[in-house]
Amino acid sequence: MTDPSAPTLGWPSVYSPRGARGHASTGGTTLTIKVAKFRDVSAGTQPGQFAVGERTTIGSLADVDPTYQKLMDDPIAQVLGIVGPGGRANLTPMWFDYEGDTVLLNVAAHRTKTGWIRNSPRLTSLLVNPANAYHWISL
């Protein structure tokens, strides 16, 4: 059972064309990881449950709270969200993996999706605990 007072973490998109994360420099742009804390409602509703709590900045994926680091380390599928041509969202389930501050994507070089990512490298990875849909992390 999840602690109802424990925050759920979420990230806005913080992807670079080369997959660099944290304070890496990519083409002159410095990226940071912003953490927004949400309330865990798995134990029921509570006042302010839809409000975003405090926002903080961390320097590395290694600084993620261990509760959510486990989601990144366990062998679970992510849902990769990208925007295709014409602005339509494209969601694809695939395995999630990372090395240090680099998120690895399992896409073949000749696929259309790979071209979309190269042309517009803005994407989101969503990892949801298969045992508790209220325990998730979005990168």
Salt bridges, closest charged atoms under 4 A:
GLU54 OE2 - LYS37 NZ 3.91
ASP74 OD2 - LYS70 NZ 2.84
